[in-house]
Amino acid sequence: MNNYIIPTYVTYLVVTIALTIWVAKTLFKNGKVFLIDIFHGNRELADSVNNLLLVGFYLVNIGYAVYTLQVHSSIVNPQEMIEMLSVKVGFIILLLGAMHFFNLFVFFKLRKKATNDMLAFQKL
C-alpha cells in the first residue's frame, strides 16, 4: 500500500510558497505607488513601510501554510492526493485573496485620510 502523504506535503509547500511569493511581489510592486501618495511623496518612508508589509505578508502566509501542513488521514492514491491538495491549496488561495483585499482596503483608507489631511492643510 502506497502512502502519498510526503509527496502531498512537498507539493503543498512548493505550491503555497510559490503562490505567496507571487502575490507578495505583486502587492509590493503595485502598493508602492499608494504608499508614496499616502506619505506625501516621502519615498524613503514608503519604501520602508512597503518592505515591512512584505515581510509581514510572508510571515503570516508562509507561517499559516506550514502550520496547516498536517494531514489527519492516510492518502493512498493519486486521486486522494489531488483532492487533499485542492482543499489545502484552495484555502490558501482564498486566504491570499482575502489578505490582498484587506491590503487594498487599508491602502484606500490611508489614501483617503492623506488626501483629506492635504486638503485641510491647503485651506490653512
N, C-alpha and C positions, 0 to 999 in steps of 0.2 A: 504494500500500500504506500503510495507516494504522499508526501506531505508538502504542500506548496506554501507553507507559512513564510519561510525565509525568502523565497522569490517574491512573495506578496509584500513583505516588509521592504525589500530593496526597491521594488518598483514604486511602491507608495512614496518612499522617501525621495527617490530621484524625481518623480513627477511633481510632488508638492513643493520641493525645494526649487525646482526649475520654474514652476509657476509663480512662486513667491518672489524669486529674483526678477522675473519678467515684469510682474506687476509693480514691484518696488522701483525698478529702474524707470518705468513709465511714469509713476507718480512723482519720482524725484525730478525727472526731466521737465515734466509739464507743470509741476507745482511751484517751481522756482519763480515763474512769472507772477503768480499770485502773491508769493511771499515778498517779492521785491516791491510790489504795489502796496501790500499791507504795511510794510516797513518804510514807506515813503522814499523808495529808491536806495535805501541802505543795503547795498548788495552783500556786504560782509556779514551783516546780521541775518539777512535772508539765507545766505549760503550756510551759515552756522545752524540756523533753525532747520533748514532742509536736511542737513546731514544728521541732526539729532532725530528728526522724524524718520529718516531712512533706517537708522539703527534700531529705533523702537519698533518699526514695522517688521524688520527682520526678526527681532527677538520675540515679538508676540506670535507671529505666524509660524516661524520655524519651531519655536517652543511648543506651540499648540500641536503642530503636526507630529512632533516627536512624542509629546505627552499622550496623544491618541493612537500611537502606533500599535499597541497591543491588540491582538485578535483573540477573542474568547472561545473560538470553536476551531475544529480542525478544518483544513482546506485540503481536500483530497483529489481535486481535479481542476483542470484549467477553467472550467465554467464557474466553479465556486470562487476561484481566484479573481476572475474578471468581475464577478458580482460583488465581491467584497471590496475590490479596488474602486468600483463605480460608486459605492456608498461612501467610502472614506474620502476619495478624491473629490467626489461631488460636494461633500460637506465643506472641504477645504476651499473649493472654488466659491461656494456661497459665502463663506467667511471672508475671503479676499474681496469679493464684490461688496459685501456689507462694509468692510473697512474702507474700501475705495469711496463709497458714497458718504460715509462718515467724514472722511478727509475732505471731500468736496463741500459738504455741509459746513464744516469748520472753516474752510478757506473762504467761502462766500460770506459767512457771518463776520469773520475778521475783516474781510474786504469792505463790507458794508459799514462796519464800525470805523475803519480807517477813512473811508470816504466821508462819512458824517463828521468825523473829527476835523478833517481837512476843510470841509465847508464851514464848520463853526469857527475855525481859526481864521479863515478868509474874511468872515464877517466882522472880525475884531478890527 
